[in-house]
């Protein structure tokens, strides 16, 4: 009886680890959601096998909005651009309920012809900065977006 | 002898508690807005005994004018300057009265697309921060994709804030809408504003949302939410036991905790006396302007 009373008084002590909410970072082996209408992306999402990140092309190896990633999708390696994150964002940048990716090829041309979710407008600036004159042109992705938030 | 002393101290403590509780109720800035309304309705006959200060009611309408009660972060000069800046910004742009649960439309000028604006409609799920750092979060489901945008209230790039539906909900934070079925936070982007007749109190929407099955983002069952209907369906026996163990029913009697969370009445009335006149003037002039506009627009149409 006495012990149960003590247990009731000090219930918190039994839990030795801290339980804060997770950061939802995009890193190695994170599952993403393909939001364009490319054939491979549509089939992968329909089969319930969403792509996994196998590389994030930046120094930190943590994907932020507008970063280029290499994904494993249906046994193939494809490149993609992160267009929406679950993570807490800066002021005025939208935070999405899922980690969204748009598949591109090496030149930056999207594989699909349409994106069926809204795209953050900050990508206009970010993708413009990432595009080099003779390298890949990532701003083509903005042309197939349907809506900006 | 010692017994008598003890008894008397206990009595004094009880009296102090009683007074304090009343005071704290009166002063709490953030939560239990709904409770306060209920209390007042119940206590209408005995209301004359309590000193009812209308100027303190501003704490619900303009919560960001009150500083953070944490004494480490207080600085009277900074607070005063921030208040002056806020009033200056409010003279430029109409920041309406809104609460958590109201549906807002925010238009900002878009620095990423030159010369264009960006409009977002959503339900306000959280309001926090004080002073110039006050911010609010809007949530909406667009094209079956849940989106949240955080805005600063005094951001100079905001062009207009429009309240489409002014109402409150049962809870003071609606973060559980992230785990609710999407129809509870889906609002059309071209929603028409609903105008309340003047002088009516802000309605409380008693809607109770249904949560999706687990996993959830937080342990909603431990937060004593009033706006969720089906939380018990998804719980296991283990969760119920743990919820009982983690309960803190003594916290509402913790006077010091309550006191540290709020700004005392003397300080509040000082702040409100400083800003109230200007706020009231702005409100009156805005009303006049809107009336003029409603009169003039049909004339121009006729001409």
HADDOCK unambig.tbl for C-alpha pairs under 7 A between the chains (distance, minus, plus):
assign (segid A and resid 8 and name CA) (segid B and resid 245 and name CA) 6.53 0.50 0.50
assign (segid A and resid 11 and name CA) (segid B and resid 245 and name CA) 6.10 0.50 0.50
assign (segid A and resid 11 and name CA) (segid B and resid 246 and name CA) 6.68 0.50 0.50
assign (segid A and resid 91 and name CA) (segid B and resid 150 and name CA) 5.27 0.50 0.50
assign (segid A and resid 91 and name CA) (segid B and resid 151 and name CA) 5.68 0.50 0.50
assign (segid A and resid 92 and name CA) (segid B and resid 149 and name CA) 5.77 0.50 0.50
assign (segid A and resid 92 and name CA) (segid B and resid 150 and name CA) 5.47 0.50 0.50
assign (segid A and resid 92 and name CA) (segid B and resid 151 and name CA) 5.48 0.50 0.50
assign (segid A and resid 93 and name CA) (segid B and resid 149 and name CA) 6.16 0.50 0.50
assign (segid A and resid 94 and name CA) (segid B and resid 147 and name CA) 6.23 0.50 0.50
assign (segid A and resid 94 and name CA) (segid B and resid 148 and name CA) 5.45 0.50 0.50
assign (segid A and resid 94 and name CA) (segid B and resid 149 and name CA) 4.53 0.50 0.50
assign (segid A and resid 95 and name CA) (segid B and resid 147 and name CA) 5.69 0.50 0.50
assign (segid A and resid 95 and name CA) (segid B and resid 148 and name CA) 5.04 0.50 0.50
assign (segid A and resid 95 and name CA) (segid B and resid 149 and name CA) 6.19 0.50 0.50
assign (segid A and resid 96 and name CA) (segid B and resid 146 and name CA) 5.83 0.50 0.50
assign (segid A and resid 96 and name CA) (segid B and resid 147 and name CA) 4.68 0.50 0.50
assign (segid A and resid 96 and name CA) (segid B and resid 148 and name CA) 6.39 0.50 0.50
assign (segid A and resid 97 and name CA) (segid B and resid 145 and name CA) 6.77 0.50 0.50
assign (segid A and resid 97 and name CA) (segid B and resid 146 and name CA) 5.19 0.50 0.50
assign (segid A and resid 97 and name CA) (segid B and resid 147 and name CA) 6.41 0.50 0.50
assign (segid A and resid 117 and name CA) (segid B and resid 143 and name CA) 5.77 0.50 0.50
assign (segid A and resid 117 and name CA) (segid B and resid 145 and name CA) 6.59 0.50 0.50
assign (segid A and resid 121 and name CA) (segid B and resid 112 and name CA) 6.34 0.50 0.50
assign (segid A and resid 122 and name CA) (segid B and resid 112 and name CA) 5.98 0.50 0.50
assign (segid A and resid 124 and name CA) (segid B and resid 112 and name CA) 6.01 0.50 0.50
assign (segid A and resid 125 and name CA) (segid B and resid 112 and name CA) 5.73 0.50 0.50
assign (segid A and resid 149 and name CA) (segid B and resid 118 and name CA) 6.84 0.50 0.50
assign (segid A and resid 149 and name CA) (segid B and resid 120 and name CA) 6.87 0.50 0.50
